[in-house]
Amino acid sequence: MSHTVLVVNDKTLQKMKNHYGVPASLPAGAVFAGKVDGCSVTGYRSGKVLFQGKNAAVESAKWDGQAAVSKPKKASVPSENLPEGFSAMSVIGSDEVGTGDYFGPITVVAAYVEKNRIPDLKALGVRDSKDMKDPEIISVAKDLLKIIPYSLLILRNEKYNDLQESGMSQGKIKAILHNQALAKLHGKIAPDKPEAVLIDQFAEKSIYYRHLKEQKRVIQENVFFSTKGESVHLAVAAASILARYAFLKEMDQLSEKAGFTVPKGAGPAVDKAAARLIRTYSESILRHFTKLHFANTEKAKKIVHGFS
């Protein structure tokens, strides 16, 4: 099915809403939807309007707007050859957030994007979450939750610290989380099967599977790995957005418990925040809030003891 995405201003969006009407039920994030001969039209809060059907180009040409064009990106270098036409396939993508943050958990999401949903995700503004600010991520994620199957795993810091202290590397922890999220999602969508699975690559394929050798179930069928997976298929971009949304919610909860806003990342602001926690409560509180093996722990202690 051919499709066109048009970006319009608020005035034009309202005109189109009046023209096409608002049905009893709307897709997530949509403000109007309608059908004309050979074309269905859906307008979204983002200002993007999706035209689908054989007359999509003709219908979209009736309105003032600009064709949505993705920003050019440097091509990613996958570790293996992907099937031809991969970006248009029905794919499960997986990605994680929080591995480089001292505060907060690791969140991993596997998301299933069927090929007929790809235009909808483009219209919602799904893209690499690194190019999106947090308010937009939150808005898009709330719509995504309603329209695609997904599996979310949250590894909070007490458990993370236990695993790390037992000798498990962060790479192994991530591999296990990705595999578990993929297995859960395969169960959710059964008997349907994706045409492929794409993991946003954080380790060589052989190392990834070596990490999983003790797992009861390992997802291996039609699994591919690629760096910058968000630019390869929207399923990884969707997974990244949902993982970031879950991480932000967890950080809000930690801030509420701390009594102040805990910062993201692992820079100097993080050291000061950890020192504040130690002074307010005790050093042991860091086990709940942070990844203890990060260098920030010792830096925070030095601040507390006046060695900064």
N, C-alpha and C positions, 0 to 999 in steps of 0.2 A: 504494500500500500504506500503510495507516494504521500509525502507530507511537507509542509512549509511552516516555519516558525517566524512570526512577525513580532517585532518589539514596537509597542505603541505608547503614546503618552496617556495621561489620565483622562483627558477630554475624549480622545478617540476610543479609549477603553469603555467609557460610559456610553458613547454612541453605539458601539458594537453590542453592548449589553442590552440596550433598548431595542436594537434591531433583531438580535438573535433570541433574546428572552432568557429566562431563568427556569429550568425544569425543577421538578419536585426534589430531585437529588442531583448533587453535583460531585465531580471528582474532587479529591483532596486539593486544596489550594486554589480552586477555580471560583470565579465570580459569575460566569455565565457559560452556557453551552447551548448549541443549537445545530440543526441539520438543514442543509439546502440540497439541491439536486447534485448528487455525486460528491458531496463534501460534508464532513462534520467539523464544527468549529468550537473550540474551547478556549476561553480567556482566563488568565490567571492573575492573581494579585500582583505578581512580579512585573506585570505589563507585557508579558509574552502571550501571544495568541497562537494556538496550534490549529492548523488546517490539515485535515486528513481525508484522503480519498482521491479519485481520479481527477477531480476538478479543483484540487487544493491550490494550485498555482493561479488558476483563473479567479477563484474566490478571493484569495489574499490580495490580488492586484487591485481589488476594488477599494482598498483602504490605505490611508496614509500611515506609513511605518517603515521600519528598517528591518531587513532580513537579519535574523540572528546568526552571527558568525562566531564560531569558537576562536578564542585567542590562539595564535600559532604557538606551538610548544616544540621544544627540542625533542626529537624522537627518542623514546626510551629504548634501551638495549636489553631485550629479553634474554634469559639464559638459554632459551630453546626456541625453536621455530613454532610460531602459532599457526593454527589452521587459517586458510584463506577466508576472508570475510568474518574474522573473529569478532570484531566490534559490533556486528549485527546479529550475533547468536544469542540464544538464551543461556545465561551464564550465572553461576554463583561466584561472587567475589568476596574476598575476605581481607580485612585490614585491622590494624591495632593502633591505639592511642595511649599515651602516658608513659611509655618506656623511658623517655628522657626527662621526665618530670620528677623532681624530688618529692613533692607533695602529690597525693592522689594515687588512684589505682591504675592498673592496666585494664583497658577495656578493649575487647575484641568482638568484632561483628562479622558474621557471614550474611550476605544479602543476595537474594535471588531476583534477577531482573530478566523477565521473559522478553523475547524480541519485540512483541507487540506493545510492551510498556516503554521501550526506549524513547519514543517521541514524547511521551508524557513526562519522563524524567528530564528530558532536555528543556521542556517548557517550564518545569518547576525551577529550573536553574541548577540542576545537579551537575557538579563539576568537581575538580580537585579541591578538597576542603582547605588546602593551604592557601588558596586564592580567595577564601571567604572569611569574613569577619564573624565573630561569635554570634551576634544577633541574627545574621542571615542563616548561619548553620542551624540555629535553634528553630527558626521559622520553616526552613526547608525540611528539617528532620521530622517535625511534627506532621507534615504532609506525607513524607515517605513512610512513616509508621503505619499509615492507613492503607497504603496501596501495594506494598511489596512484602513477601515473606522474609523474615530475618531471624537470626539467632544472636543473642547478646550474652557475653560472659564478662563478669567483672571480678578481677582478682584484687582484693583490697590488701592493704599493706601488711596487716598482721600475718596473713597467709603467705604473701610474697616474701616477707622477711624470714619466715620459717623455711620456705623452700630454698631460698638463697643461702641461708646458713647451713642447710643440709648438704650443700655442695652443688646444687643445681644452678647452671648458668642461666642468664636471662634469655639467651637464645633457645635453650631447651624449654624453658617456661613458655615462651611465645609459641614455639612449635606445638606444644601440647594443647595450648588454648585454641590455636587456629584449628587443629584437627578436631577438637571437641565441638567447636562451634559449627564446623562443616558437617560433622556427624549428626548433630542435633537438627540442623536445617534440612539435611537429606531426609531425616525422619518426618519432619513437618510437611514436606511437599510430596512425599510418597503417595501414590505410585509414580508421580511425575518425576522425570529425571532431567537435570540440566544437560545441555550439549557439551558444556565444559565447566571447569572450576579454575578460577584464576586467583592465586595468592600473591599479594603485594610482597615482593621478594625481600627477605631480610637475611637469608642464608642460602648457600648453595643447595641445590636439590638433594644431593647425596647426604649432606649434613642434616638437612631438615628431616629426612626419613630415618637417619641414624638416631636422632633425638626421640623418635617415636617407636623404637624397636620393642619397648616394653608395654606399649598400649594394646588393649584388647582389640580395638577396631581402628584401622588406619584407612582414611579416605585417599585412594590412589587413582581411581578410574577417571581418565580424561582431566587430570590435574596439571595445570601449567603454572609457571612462575615468571614474573616479570617485575623489574624495577619500574618505578613510576607507573604502577598498575592503573592508577586513576585515569591516565591518558590513553590506556589501551582498551578499557571497557568501563561503561558507566556503573556496572555492578560493584567494582572496587571503589569508585567514587562515592556511591551510595553507602557502602559499608563504612568508608572513612567518615562520612558525615554523621552517620548514626553512632559510630564509636566516639566521635568527638562530642556529640550531644550528651551521651551517657557520662562521659568524663566530666563535662561542665556541670552536670547535675550533681555528681559526686563531690566536685570541688566546692560547690555551693553548700552542701551538707557539712563538709569539713570546716568551712569558714564559719558556719553557724556554731559548730561545736567549739571552735577556737575562740570565738568572740571578736574576730577580725578577719579581713579578707586574706586568705592564704594565696600567695602568688604562684603562677605557673613557671615552668622551666627549672633551671638549676643555677641561676646567677646570684649575684650579691644580695638581691632583695630576698631571696630564699633563705640565705644564711641568717639574715637579720630576723626573719619571721620565725625560723626554727629556734633562734636564741630567745626570742620573746616567749615562745611556748615553754622552753625550759625554765625561764625565770618565773612564769605565771604558774606553771604546774610542777613538772619535774622532767628530768631527762628521759624517764621511762615512757612519757607520753609520745615521744617521737615514733615509737613502734607502731602506733595506731595511724599516725599522720604521714609518715615518710618511708622512703626506701633507705634503710639505715646504712647500707654499704656505700652510698654515694659520698663523695668527699665533703659535701655540705655539712654532714654530721659533725666532723671534726672542726670545721670552720665555725659552726655555731657554738660549739663548746669553747673555742678560743675567745669568741666575742663575749660570752657569759663570764669567762674568767679574766677578761681584761687584756687579752693578748692580741686583739685585732689591730 
